[in-house]
Amino acid sequence: MGKLFIRLLLFALFIHGTLQENGETGIKDENNSTKRVVPQPRVFKFLVPTKPDLHGTQAPNSTLSPAPQLISNAALGYLKGPLSIKVIPVIYIILVIVGIPANITVLCLLFTKIRKVSSAILYCSLAISDLFLLISLLFKAHYHLHGNHWVLGEAACRAVTACFYGNLYCSALTLVCIAIKRYMAIVHPFMYKTLPKVRCTSLVVLAVWGVFGVSLVPELLVQQSFPVSQLNRTTCHDVMPLDSSSHAFLLYSNLILTVLCLLVPMVVTVFCFVQILKALSRSHFDWTMYVRSSSLVFSIFLGCFFPAGILHFLHYMQMFGNGNDSLYVYFNMAVCLCCLHACLDPFLFVLMSKSAGSRLFFLTPKGKNLSISL
């Protein structure tokens, strides 16, 4: 963990230096006054050229055609390059082929062989969230394979984008709930024994899906698809204008969701994992299966959600600082990696089920054994 922290610190310092070198945070208008550029989340930015000077060559009342939407060379290279047109959609298709049958199998097992209702509620919520995410990947793969050209309309673009990011947040919050449940059972067994587990779990899952519903609102309210003249294509969520107040609302709402639904759960999961290992290390029993299942939750966060959360946050900060969108390519790669969790979560269910076959025994102050089964 020490080496990982040092690497992340060096990476943050590098990004900070990049922000300082890239110049001012505004643009100059014709009166030489500085106008602040409103940054946009998760997207490449539009560079809208100024209207041409008529010099009397056109009638004052005539209607000008809309100015073409221009993007940077980096954005153009990504949207036309093999990474977004071939690599990312192929990965999405593989995840869909593996993930959808696996999560459907988990749901079938949960409904036919329920042993612990509280655990079944959490795993069922996770499997449903993963299925929604995988379904949205089908549409995103179609978009990328067609050269990043969206042909399904604005409403579908908003719905797919909202479903995609909303279920990333929902899965992350459900995984942290599983980590907290294990933490309570192992580190605070006496308190865990007295809790109304089914009721508490049901309320927590309802709250998680409430956050999911809230996270859909910004994406559904703001236009997501725009034509790009340099590509002769219509992009979905990849390119947005800078001068819209509605997109500023999208920026701040998604920044809050990134912190609360990705970064904070990561910190909580690390804390729970460390405390679980400490508690199990003091026991004379062999709890290898519990360690493996807890390690898988931690690994899913560290390998899938953590890079996406960090790059998402840094991308926001960079856009807010100087309007630079260079991190968006790396963010898309991290989000592609993040979707891997939808295929790993069924293995988490298998490990949790195996570890639940044993019971944790704790010695009470009166010398009696207290058993906890997760």
DANORTA-V329682 format. One record per residue. RES is the residue in one letter. OMEGA is omega in whole degrees, 0 to 359 (none if undefined). Layout:
BEGIN
RES;OMEGA / RES;OMEGA
END
This chain:
BEGIN
M;179 / G;179 / K;179 / L;179 / F;180 / I;179 / R;178 / L;178 / L;178 / L;179 / F;179 / A;177 / L;178 / F;179 / I;179 / H;177 / G;178 / T;180 / L;181 / Q;183 / E;186 / N;167 / G;190 / E;183 / T;181 / G;178 / I;181 / K;174 / D;186 / E;176 / N;178 / N;176 / S;184 / T;175 / K;182 / R;177 / V;178 / V;182 / P;181 / Q;184 / P;168 / R;191 / V;162 / F;183 / K;172 / F;168 / L;185 / V;180 / P;179 / T;181 / K;181 / P;179 / D;185 / L;182 / H;176 / G;182 / T;182 / Q;181 / A;183 / P;185 / N;181 / S;183 / T;178 / L;174 / S;182 / P;178 / A;181 / P;179 / Q;183 / L;178 / I;183 / S;179 / N;179 / A;178 / A;180 / L;179 / G;179 / Y;184 / L;178 / K;187 / G;182 / P;181 / L;183 / S;185 / I;184 / K;189 / V;184 / I;179 / P;178 / V;177 / I;178 / Y;181 / I;178 / I;179 / L;179 / V;182 / I;181 / V;191 / G;184 / I;177 / P;181 / A;181 / N;175 / I;177 / T;178 / V;179 / L;178 / C;179 / L;180 / L;183 / F;183 / T;185 / K;180 / I;177 / R;181 / K;188 / V;183 / S;178 / S;180 / A;179 / I;180 / L;182 / Y;177 / C;177 / S;180 / L;181 / A;179 / I;178 / S;179 / D;179 / L;177 / F;179 / L;181 / L;177 / I;177 / S;178 / L;177 / L;180 / F;179 / K;177 / A;177 / H;179 / Y;182 / H;181 / L;177 / H;177 / G;183 / N;179 / H;183 / W;185 / V;187 / L;177 / G;184 / E;182 / A;179 / A;178 / C;178 / R;182 / A;181 / V;179 / T;180 / A;180 / C;183 / F;183 / Y;179 / G;180 / N;170 / L;179 / Y;182 / C;179 / S;180 / A;180 / L;178 / T;178 / L;179 / V;175 / C;176 / I;179 / A;180 / I;179 / K;178 / R;178 / Y;180 / M;183 / A;186 / I;185 / V;180 / H;186 / P;182 / F;176 / M;181 / Y;182 / K;184 / T;183 / L;170 / P;194 / K;182 / V;180 / R;180 / C;181 / T;180 / S;179 / L;180 / V;180 / V;176 / L;178 / A;179 / V;179 / W;171 / G;175 / V;176 / F;179 / G;179 / V;182 / S;179 / L;190 / V;181 / P;182 / E;182 / L;183 / L;189 / V;178 / Q;186 / Q;184 / S;181 / F;174 / P;178 / V;186 / S;181 / Q;181 / L;188 / N;181 / R;175 / T;182 / T;177 / C;176 / H;183 / D;182 / V;179 / M;179 / P;182 / L;191 / D;183 / S;178 / S;179 / S;178 / H;172 / A;175 / F;178 / L;179 / L;187 / Y;179 / S;180 / N;175 / L;178 / I;180 / L;178 / T;182 / V;187 / L;188 / C;178 / L;185 / L;179 / V;175 / P;178 / M;179 / V;180 / V;180 / T;177 / V;180 / F;181 / C;181 / F;180 / V;181 / Q;178 / I;179 / L;179 / K;182 / A;181 / L;180 / S;179 / R;181 / S;179 / H;179 / F;178 / D;181 / W;181 / T;182 / M;177 / Y;179 / V;180 / R;181 / S;178 / S;178 / S;179 / L;176 / V;179 / F;181 / S;178 / I;178 / F;184 / L;184 / G;185 / C;188 / F;186 / F;178 / P;180 / A;180 / G;181 / I;181 / L;175 / H;180 / F;181 / L;177 / H;176 / Y;182 / M;179 / Q;177 / M;179 / F;183 / G;184 / N;179 / G;181 / N;183 / D;187 / S;182 / L;185 / Y;178 / V;181 / Y;177 / F;178 / N;177 / M;179 / A;178 / V;176 / C;176 / L;182 / C;181 / C;178 / L;182 / H;180 / A;176 / C;180 / L;183 / D;176 / P;176 / F;175 / L;178 / F;180 / V;180 / L;179 / M;180 / S;179 / K;181 / S;178 / A;177 / G;177 / S;179 / R;176 / L;181 / F;179 / F;181 / L;180 / T;178 / P;180 / K;177 / G;179 / K;179 / N;173 / L;182 / S;178 / I;176 / S;185 / L;none
END
